[in-house]
Structures are given as C-alpha cells and as structure tokens.
Amino acid sequence: MMRWALAAVFVSAFVSPGIAAAQQPTSAPSGAPPSQATLFTPPPGWIASPQRMQLPTTWRPDAPAALGETISIMPFPVSVVMSSIADTMTQPFRNMGASVSTSQVTRCGAPATLLVAKFPNSSKIIETTFESSNGTMYAVSYAHAAVVDAAAEAFVRAACPASPDRIAALSPPAGWSVAAGMHALGSWQNANVGDSLTEMIGPATPALDAARSAQALSSMPSTPNMPHMVITQKPGFLLCGHAAIESTGTLSASALRVQMDIVTTSTRDRSYMLTYTTLQTAFDPTVVAAMHAFCPT
C-alpha cells in the first residue's frame, strides 16, 4: 500500500497540473458524471476499485503571472507517517535537477512535512505540504515562478480540509478560480500490485490540446533536465470518429519505476481520459487494446 500511494503521489505531480491546464476556468464541478457518459469496459481480470480514485481540486489565477501557476489539493485514501515522506520524495526531485529542502511544520494542529523543490533551469518552484488527517493524506501544492503570490501562499499554508469532499468548498485567494476539473468516472484494479485503470471525464476540449497539456510538460523542466522522466507522444488517431491522442511515459525514481499509458479524446460535449498505470516491466497488450477500442458517444 505504501509503495502504491507514493507512486500515485509522484505521478500526480506530473499529470494533474496538466489536466487543469487543459480546461477553462469555471465554477466548481458538480461531482456527478452525466448519465449519458460512456463507461469504459476493462479487459477480463480487472475489477472495480473499492474506493474511486480522487483527483485534485485545482485553482489558478484569473490573470496568471507565469505559465503553470496553480494551487492544488490532492487526497489519498491512505495514512502515511509524515517523517517518511521527506526521505522518499526528496531524491526523485533531485534526480530531475531540482534543489530540495524539507522542514517539519504543523498543519491543522498535527505534524506535517513541507517540501520545496526549485528547478533552476525553468525558475519553477513547487511547494508541497504532506499532511494526514482521519486516515487520509493530503498533498497541498503551490506551483509558481520565482515571484510568490503572498495571498496564494498564505491560502496554501492555512488550508485544512476536513475531508476529501470538502476541499472544493475552501475559499481561494482573491483573483483565483477553481479550474473546471475532470473527475473519475470509474477505476479498476487487477491482481498486480500497482496496476490501475482510471476513466476520467470533464468538459469538452480539443482532444489533441488536452492530451498535450495533460502531460504537464509545458510547466516542468524539459526532458534533458529530467533524465528519469521519459514521455513519448504517439500520432493522433480516431476513437469512433473522435480525434484522440496517446502518450506513454516512464517515471523512474530509485527502486520505483512507474509506466503510464494515457489516451485522451473529446466528443462534442465532454472529454475523456483513460489512464493505465503499472509497475510491471511492460504494458499488458489486452489493456492497451481495450483502450484503443473505447467508443465514447
């Protein structure tokens, strides 16, 4: 469970900011998916996860001062010893060229870990506080350039979600809005530890633009400065007549090697993202085939 949770934390640092960037600012998502949404059918051997994957609630400034400036709060249904977070997460960021500092702080009246990663080649700074409450871990992140928005930083450091379903009710600083979020429509798992399939749905958006943004590459250091992060974008194709794009990625950090296959498409009124994550050495071809056979309406 610990290994899966840390993999999810690390993957979310790259994927979730791009999900928000692919959307337009609007009101908070209602939560319930449209009844007409197309549910993905996984291959045999996959079962519905007992607890649906949570996606981050993300805010961004109405007039951003820098590309990729975001605030996000990501809940994880696992309780983690805060002192172990710093040791686990520091080295992967350093492998990507970042200078990292950690400190023990108090959030919501309990011990928490603040991790600050600075990417000198891009002037990117990511401040993430890992805090745990009632069996849930929260990763509260503020991504910004060298200039800090004092109100945004104060909001992040004071954020104290009572539960995952109360995150969107938090009041952001003036000039910031909730990004129209994608949310999980379904999630599945198989017998392999670390394997997961997730279907996400959100507002309609040009499929190719959404897929490119969803990799969060525009707001992270380039590949030469990230020797442990490799993403390959495949040519666009069609899913039942809808333009789609597929990206595969490998994220390596110490003994942890995570592979991702992401297929994104958009219909007239909604967008879909299928994400296959595995700790195995190769993708399961039956899963990839099922993703290519997905037929959204």
C-alpha positions as CSV (number, residue, x, y, z in Angstrom):
1,M,0.0,0.0,0.0
2,M,2.8,2.4,0.8
3,R,4.5,1.8,-2.5
4,W,1.3,2.3,-4.4
5,A,0.5,5.5,-2.6
6,L,3.9,7.0,-3.2
7,A,3.7,6.1,-6.8
8,A,0.4,7.9,-7.0
9,V,1.8,11.0,-5.3
10,F,4.6,11.2,-7.7
11,V,2.6,10.6,-10.9
12,S,0.0,13.2,-9.8
13,A,2.8,15.8,-9.6
14,F,3.2,15.5,-13.4
15,V,-0.3,14.6,-14.7
16,S,-2.7,16.6,-12.5
17,P,-1.4,20.1,-13.2
18,G,-1.8,19.5,-17.0
19,I,-5.4,18.3,-16.5
20,A,-6.3,21.6,-15.1
21,A,-4.4,23.5,-17.7
22,A,-6.4,21.8,-20.4
23,Q,-9.6,23.2,-19.1
24,Q,-11.1,26.7,-18.9
25,P,-11.9,28.4,-15.6
26,T,-15.5,27.9,-14.4
27,S,-17.4,27.0,-11.3
28,A,-16.6,24.0,-9.1
29,P,-17.5,20.7,-10.7
30,S,-20.8,19.2,-9.6
31,G,-19.3,15.8,-8.9
32,A,-21.9,13.5,-10.5
33,P,-21.0,12.5,-14.1
34,P,-23.6,12.9,-16.8
35,S,-25.9,9.9,-17.1
36,Q,-25.1,9.7,-20.9
37,A,-21.4,9.3,-20.3
38,T,-19.7,6.3,-21.8
39,L,-18.3,3.9,-19.3
40,F,-15.0,2.2,-20.3
41,T,-15.1,-1.6,-20.3
42,P,-11.8,-3.1,-18.9
43,P,-10.5,-6.5,-20.1
44,P,-11.2,-9.6,-18.1
45,G,-9.4,-9.9,-14.8
46,W,-10.0,-6.3,-13.8
47,I,-12.5,-5.4,-11.1
48,A,-13.9,-2.1,-9.9
49,S,-11.8,-0.5,-7.2
50,P,-13.4,-0.5,-3.8
51,Q,-12.6,3.2,-3.5
52,R,-12.8,5.5,-6.5
53,M,-9.6,7.4,-7.3
54,Q,-9.7,11.0,-6.1
55,L,-8.4,13.8,-8.4
56,P,-7.0,17.1,-7.2
57,T,-9.1,20.2,-6.7
58,T,-7.1,22.8,-8.6
59,W,-7.2,26.6,-8.6
60,R,-5.4,29.0,-10.9
61,P,-5.2,32.8,-11.2
62,D,-7.6,34.6,-13.5
63,A,-4.6,36.5,-14.8
64,P,-1.6,34.2,-14.4
65,A,1.7,35.8,-13.9
66,A,3.5,32.7,-15.1
67,L,2.7,29.6,-17.1
68,G,1.6,26.7,-14.9
69,E,0.9,28.7,-11.8
70,T,-1.5,26.6,-9.8
71,I,-2.7,25.6,-6.4
72,S,-3.9,22.0,-5.9
73,I,-5.0,19.7,-3.1
74,M,-4.8,16.0,-3.7
75,P,-6.3,13.5,-1.3
76,F,-5.0,9.9,-1.0
77,P,-7.0,7.3,0.9
78,V,-4.0,6.2,3.0
79,S,-2.4,7.3,6.2
80,V,1.4,7.9,5.9
81,V,4.0,8.6,8.5
82,M,4.9,12.2,7.8
83,S,8.6,11.7,8.6
84,S,8.9,9.1,5.8
85,I,7.6,11.4,3.1
86,A,10.7,13.6,3.1
87,D,13.2,10.7,2.7
88,T,11.0,9.2,-0.1
89,M,10.2,12.2,-2.2
90,T,13.4,14.3,-1.9
91,Q,15.7,12.2,-4.1
92,P,13.4,11.8,-7.1
93,F,13.1,15.6,-7.4
94,R,16.9,15.9,-7.1
95,N,17.2,13.4,-9.9
96,M,15.3,15.8,-12.0
97,G,17.7,18.7,-11.4
98,A,15.8,20.4,-8.6
99,S,17.3,21.6,-5.3
100,V,15.1,20.4,-2.5
101,S,14.6,21.4,1.1
102,T,12.3,19.9,3.6
103,S,11.0,21.0,7.0
104,Q,8.7,19.7,9.7
105,V,5.7,22.0,10.2
106,T,2.3,22.0,11.9
107,R,-0.8,21.9,9.8
108,C,-4.3,21.5,11.1
109,G,-2.8,21.0,14.6
110,A,-0.8,18.0,13.5
111,P,2.7,17.3,12.3
112,A,3.2,17.7,8.5
113,T,6.1,17.8,6.1
114,L,6.8,20.8,3.8
115,L,8.9,20.0,0.7
116,V,10.1,22.8,-1.6
117,A,11.6,21.8,-5.0
118,K,13.3,24.5,-7.1
119,F,14.1,23.9,-10.7
120,P,16.8,26.5,-11.6
121,N,16.7,26.0,-15.4
122,S,13.0,26.9,-15.5
123,S,12.6,29.2,-12.5
124,K,9.8,26.7,-11.4
125,I,9.2,26.2,-7.7
126,I,6.8,23.6,-6.3
127,E,5.9,23.8,-2.6
128,T,4.1,20.8,-1.3
129,T,2.8,20.1,2.2
130,F,2.1,16.5,3.1
131,E,-0.4,16.3,5.9
132,S,-2.5,13.5,7.2
133,S,-5.9,13.5,8.9
134,N,-8.5,10.8,9.7
135,G,-6.8,8.2,7.5
136,T,-6.4,10.4,4.5
137,M,-3.2,12.0,3.3
138,Y,-3.4,15.4,1.6
139,A,-0.7,16.8,-0.8
140,V,-1.3,20.5,-0.8
141,S,0.8,22.1,-3.6
142,Y,1.6,25.6,-4.9
143,A,3.5,25.8,-8.2
144,H,4.8,29.2,-9.1
145,A,7.7,31.1,-10.6
146,A,10.4,33.0,-8.6
147,V,7.8,35.6,-7.6
148,V,5.5,34.4,-4.9
149,D,1.8,35.5,-4.7
150,A,1.7,36.2,-0.9
151,A,-2.1,35.6,-0.7
152,A,-1.8,32.3,-2.6
153,E,1.0,31.1,-0.3
154,A,-1.0,32.1,2.8
155,F,-4.0,30.1,1.5
156,V,-1.9,27.0,0.9
157,R,-0.3,27.1,4.3
158,A,-3.7,27.6,6.0
159,A,-5.6,25.0,4.0
160,C,-7.1,22.4,6.3
161,P,-9.5,20.2,4.5
162,A,-11.9,18.4,6.9
163,S,-12.5,15.6,4.4
164,P,-11.9,15.0,0.7
165,D,-15.4,16.0,-0.3
166,R,-15.0,19.4,1.5
167,I,-11.9,20.5,-0.5
168,A,-13.8,22.4,-3.2
169,A,-15.6,24.4,-0.5
170,L,-12.4,26.1,0.5
171,S,-12.3,29.8,-0.4
172,P,-9.3,30.6,-2.7
173,P,-7.5,33.9,-2.6
174,A,-8.9,36.9,-4.5
175,G,-8.3,36.6,-8.2
176,W,-8.1,32.8,-8.2
177,S,-10.8,30.5,-9.6
178,V,-11.4,26.7,-9.4
179,A,-10.4,25.1,-12.6
180,A,-13.0,23.1,-14.3
181,G,-12.0,19.7,-13.2
182,M,-12.0,16.2,-14.6
183,H,-13.2,13.6,-12.2
184,A,-13.0,9.9,-12.1
185,L,-16.0,8.1,-13.7
186,G,-14.6,4.7,-13.0
187,S,-11.5,3.0,-11.7
188,W,-10.3,-0.6,-11.8
189,Q,-7.5,-2.8,-10.5
190,N,-6.2,-6.3,-11.1
191,A,-4.1,-8.8,-9.2
192,N,-0.8,-7.0,-9.8
193,V,0.2,-4.5,-7.1
194,G,0.4,-1.0,-8.5
195,D,-1.7,-1.7,-11.6
196,S,-4.6,0.7,-12.1
197,L,-7.0,1.8,-14.8
198,T,-8.9,5.1,-14.4
199,E,-11.5,6.7,-16.7
200,M,-11.8,10.5,-16.2
201,I,-14.4,12.8,-17.7
202,G,-14.6,16.5,-17.9
203,P,-15.7,19.5,-20.1
204,A,-15.3,19.3,-23.8
205,T,-11.9,20.4,-25.0
206,P,-9.9,19.9,-28.2
207,A,-8.6,16.4,-27.7
208,L,-5.1,16.9,-29.0
209,D,-4.6,20.1,-27.0
210,A,-5.9,18.4,-23.9
211,A,-3.6,15.4,-24.3
212,R,-0.5,17.5,-24.7
213,S,-1.4,19.7,-21.7
214,A,-2.2,16.6,-19.6
215,Q,1.4,15.6,-19.6
216,A,2.2,18.8,-17.7
217,L,5.4,19.2,-19.9
218,S,4.8,22.8,-20.5
219,S,5.2,23.7,-16.9
220,M,8.0,21.3,-16.0
221,P,11.7,21.3,-16.9
222,S,12.5,19.8,-20.4
223,T,13.4,16.2,-20.8
224,P,17.2,16.8,-20.9
225,N,16.9,18.1,-17.4
226,M,14.8,15.2,-16.3
227,P,16.8,12.1,-17.0
228,H,14.4,9.9,-15.0
229,M,11.2,11.1,-16.9
230,V,10.6,10.0,-20.4
231,I,7.4,10.7,-22.3
232,T,6.6,9.6,-25.9
233,Q,3.6,11.1,-27.7
234,K,2.1,8.9,-30.4
235,P,0.5,10.2,-33.6
236,G,-3.2,11.1,-33.4
237,F,-5.8,8.5,-34.2
238,L,-9.6,8.1,-34.1
239,L,-11.9,6.6,-31.4
240,C,-15.2,6.0,-33.1
241,G,-14.7,9.1,-35.3
242,H,-13.4,11.3,-32.5
243,A,-9.8,12.7,-32.6
244,A,-7.6,11.2,-30.0
245,I,-4.0,11.1,-28.9
246,E,-2.0,8.6,-26.9
247,S,1.0,9.3,-24.7
248,T,3.2,6.8,-22.8
249,G,5.6,7.7,-20.1
250,T,8.1,6.1,-17.8
251,L,8.9,7.6,-14.4
252,S,11.8,6.2,-12.5
253,A,12.9,7.2,-9.0
254,S,15.3,4.9,-7.1
255,A,13.7,1.5,-7.0
256,L,10.3,2.8,-8.1
257,R,9.5,2.6,-11.9
258,V,6.1,3.7,-13.0
259,Q,4.8,3.3,-16.5
260,M,1.8,5.3,-17.8
261,D,-0.4,5.0,-20.9
262,I,-2.8,7.9,-21.4
263,V,-5.4,8.1,-24.1
264,T,-7.4,11.3,-24.4
265,T,-10.3,12.2,-26.7
266,S,-13.2,14.6,-26.8
267,T,-16.8,14.4,-28.0
268,R,-19.0,17.4,-28.7
269,D,-19.9,18.0,-25.1
270,R,-17.3,16.2,-22.9
271,S,-13.8,14.9,-22.8
272,Y,-12.5,11.6,-21.7
273,M,-9.1,10.4,-20.4
274,L,-8.1,6.8,-19.9
275,T,-5.0,6.3,-17.7
276,Y,-3.3,2.9,-17.3
277,T,-0.6,2.8,-14.7
278,T,1.6,-0.2,-13.9
279,L,4.7,-1.1,-12.0
280,Q,5.3,-4.0,-14.4
281,T,8.2,-4.0,-16.9
282,A,5.8,-3.8,-19.9
283,F,2.2,-2.8,-20.7
284,D,-0.4,-5.5,-20.8
285,P,-1.4,-5.6,-24.5
286,T,-5.0,-6.6,-23.7
287,V,-5.4,-3.4,-21.7
288,V,-3.9,-1.2,-24.4
289,A,-6.3,-2.9,-26.9
290,A,-9.3,-2.2,-24.7
291,M,-8.2,1.5,-24.5
292,H,-8.0,1.6,-28.3
293,A,-11.4,0.0,-28.6
294,F,-13.1,2.6,-26.4
295,C,-16.0,4.2,-28.2
296,P,-17.3,7.4,-26.5
297,T,-20.6,8.8,-27.6
